[in-house]
């Protein structure tokens, strides 16, 4: 495995999932990286110790999770760049979807 900036992107994806889930998402990552994962409910990805978010926060979390999932893409070249992620999150528009 060659170490590139895409390794940082992968780590960002793992950390994002870990913060939202409240635990290390090892099983979730393996599942998401499988060839054809089924749709996962947002409630199954959130830290169960916290109250379920309101609709506005739920929408933001869903968008951030989509971005985190893109960061975990099996093919490093298909992952977004950290510059893209930084700009997306700093604009306050995490609802913009990343397309490989």
Contact map, one row per residue, 1 for C-alpha under 8 A:
1110000000000000000000000000000000000000000000000000000000000000000000000000000000000000000000000000
1111000000000000000000000000000000000000000000000000000000000000000000000000000000000000000000000000
1111111000000000000000000000000000000000000000000000000000000000000000000000000000000000000000000000
0111111100000000000000000000000000000000000000000000000000000000000000000000000000000000000000000000
0011111110000000000000000000000000000000000000000000000000000000000000000000000011000000000000000000
0011111111000000000000000000000000000000000000000000000000000000000000000001101010000000000000000000
0011111111100000000000000000000000000000000000000000000000000000000000000001000000000000000000000000
0001111111110000000000000000000000000000000000000000000000000000000000000000000001000000000000000000
0000111111111000000000000000000000000000000000000000000000000000000000110000001111000000000000000000
0000011111111100000000000000000000000000000000000000000000000000000000111000001000000000000000000000
0000001111111110000000000000000000000000000000000000000000000000000000000000000000000000000000000000
0000000111111111000000000000000000000000000000000000000000000000000100100000000000000000000000000000
0000000011111111100000000000000000000000000000000000000000000000001111110000000000000000000000000000
0000000001111111110000011000100000000000000000000000000000000000000100010000000000000000000000000000
0000000000111111111000000000000000000000000000000000000000000000000000000000000000000000000000000000
0000000000011111111100000000000000000000000000000000000000000000100100000000000000000000000000000000
0000000000001111111110011000000000000000000000000000000000000000100100000000000000000000000000000000
0000000000000111111111111000000000000000000000000000000000000000000000000000000000000000000000000000
0000000000000011111111100000000000000000000000000000000000000000000000000000000000000000000000000000
0000000000000001111111000000000000000000000011100000000000000000000000000000000000000000000000000000
0000000000000000111111111000000000000000000011110000000000000000000000000000000000000000000000000000
0000000000000000011111110000000000000000000001110000000000000000000000000000000000000000000000000000
0000000000000000011011111000000000000000000000100000000000000000000000000000000000000000000000000000
0000000000000100110011111100000000000000000000000000000000000000000000000000000000000000000000000000
0000000000000100110010111111100000000000000000000000000000000000000000000000000000000000000000000000
0000000000000000000000011111110000000000000000000000000000000000000000000000000000000000000000000000
0000000000000000000000001111111000000000000000000000000000000000000000000000000000000000000000000000
0000000000000000000000001111111100000000000000000000000000000000000000000000000000000000000000000000
0000000000000100000000001111111110000000000000000000000000000000000000010000000000000000000000000000
0000000000000000000000000111111111000000000000000000000000000000000000000000000000000000000000000000
0000000000000000000000000011111111001000000000000000000000000000000000000000000000000000000000000000
0000000000000000000000000001111111001000000000000000000000000000000010000000000000000000000000000000
0000000000000000000000000000111111101000000000000000000000000000000000011100000000000000000000000000
0000000000000000000000000000011111111000000000000000000000000000000000000000000000000000000000000000
0000000000000000000000000000000011111000000000000000000000000000000000000000000000000000000000000000
0000000000000000000000000000000001111100000000000000000000000000000000000000000000000000000000000000
0000000000000000000000000000001111111110000000000000000000000000000000000000000000000000000000000000
0000000000000000000000000000000000011111000000000000000000000000000000000000000000000000000000000000
0000000000000000000000000000000000001111100000000000000000000000000000000000000000000000000000000000
0000000000000000000000000000000000000111110110000000000000000000000000000000000000000000000000000000
0000000000000000000000000000000000000011111110000000000000000000000000000000000000000000000000000000
0000000000000000000000000000000000000001111111000000000000000100000000000000000000000000000000000000
0000000000000000000000000000000000000000111111000001000000000000000000000000000000000000000000000000
0000000000000000000000000000000000000001111111000000000000000000000000000000000000000000000000000000
0000000000000000000110000000000000000001111111100000000000000000000000000000000000000000000000000000
0000000000000000000111000000000000000000011111110000000000000000000000000000000000000000000000000000
0000000000000000000111100000000000000000000011111100000000000000000000000000000000000000000000000000
0000000000000000000011000000000000000000000001111110000000000000000000000000000000000000000000000000
0000000000000000000000000000000000000000000000111110000000000000000000000000000000000000000000000000
0000000000000000000000000000000000000000000000111111000000000000000000000000000000000000000000000000
0000000000000000000000000000000000000000000000011111100000000000000000000000000000000000000000000000
0000000000000000000000000000000000000000001000000111110000000000000000000000000000000000000000000000
0000000000000000000000000000000000000000000000000011111111000000000000000000000000000000000000000000
0000000000000000000000000000000000000000000000000001111111000000000000000000000000000000000000000000
0000000000000000000000000000000000000000000000000000111111100000000000000000000000000000000000000000
0000000000000000000000000000000000000000000000000000111111110000000000000000000000000000000000000000
0000000000000000000000000000000000000000000000000000111111111000000000000000000000000000000000000000
0000000000000000000000000000000000000000000000000000111111111100000000000000000000000000000000000000
0000000000000000000000000000000000000000000000000000001111111110000000000000000000000000000000100000
0000000000000000000000000000000000000000000000000000000111111111000000000000000000000000000001100000
0000000000000000000000000000000000000000000000000000000011111111100000000000000000000000000000000000
0000000000000000000000000000000000000000010000000000000001111111110000000000000000000000000000000000
0000000000000000000000000000000000000000000000000000000000111111111000000000000000000000000001111000
0000000000000000000000000000000000000000000000000000000000011111111100000000000000000000000001100000
0000000000000001100000000000000000000000000000000000000000001111111110000000000000000000000000000000
0000000000000000000000000000000000000000000000000000000000000111111111000000000000000000000000001100
0000000000001000000000000000000000000000000000000000000000000011111111100000000000001000000000001100
0000000000011101100000000000000000000000000000000000000000000001111111110000000000000000000000000000
0000000000001000000000000000000100000000000000000000000000000000111111111000000000000000000000000000
0000000000001000000000000000000000000000000000000000000000000000011111111000011100000000000000000101
0000000011011000000000000000000000000000000000000000000000000000001111111000001100000000000000000000
0000000011001100000000000000100010000000000000000000000000000000000111111100001000000000000000000000
0000000001000000000000000000000010000000000000000000000000000000000011111111011000000000000000000000
0000000000000000000000000000000010000000000000000000000000000000000000011111010000000000000000000000
0000000000000000000000000000000000000000000000000000000000000000000000001111111000000000000000000000
0000011000000000000000000000000000000000000000000000000000000000000000001111111000000000000000000000
0000010000000000000000000000000000000000000000000000000000000000000000000011111100000000000000000000
0000000000000000000000000000000000000000000000000000000000000000000001001111111100000000000000000001
0000010011000000000000000000000000000000000000000000000000000000000001111011111110000000000000000001
0000000010000000000000000000000000000000000000000000000000000000000001100000111111011000000000000101
0000110010000000000000000000000000000000000000000000000000000000000000000000001111111000000000000000
0000100110000000000000000000000000000000000000000000000000000000000000000000000111111100000000000000
0000000000000000000000000000000000000000000000000000000000000000000000000000000011111110000000000000
0000000000000000000000000000000000000000000000000000000000000000000000000000000111111111000000000000
0000000000000000000000000000000000000000000000000000000000000000001000000000000111111111100000000000
0000000000000000000000000000000000000000000000000000000000000000000000000000000001111111110000000000
0000000000000000000000000000000000000000000000000000000000000000000000000000000000111111111000000000
0000000000000000000000000000000000000000000000000000000000000000000000000000000000011111111111010000
0000000000000000000000000000000000000000000000000000000000000000000000000000000000001111111111000000
0000000000000000000000000000000000000000000000000000000000000000000000000000000000000111111110000000
0000000000000000000000000000000000000000000000000000000000000000000000000000000000000011111111000000
0000000000000000000000000000000000000000000000000000000000000000000000000000000000000001111111000000
0000000000000000000000000000000000000000000000000000000000000000000000000000000000000001111111110000
0000000000000000000000000000000000000000000000000000000000010011000000000000000000000001101111111000
0000000000000000000000000000000000000000000000000000000000110011000000000000000000000000000011111000
0000000000000000000000000000000000000000000000000000000000000010000000000000000000000001000011111100
0000000000000000000000000000000000000000000000000000000000000010011000000000000000000000000001111110
0000000000000000000000000000000000000000000000000000000000000000011001000000000100000000000000011111
0000000000000000000000000000000000000000000000000000000000000000000000000000000000000000000000001111
0000000000000000000000000000000000000000000000000000000000000000000001000000011100000000000000000111
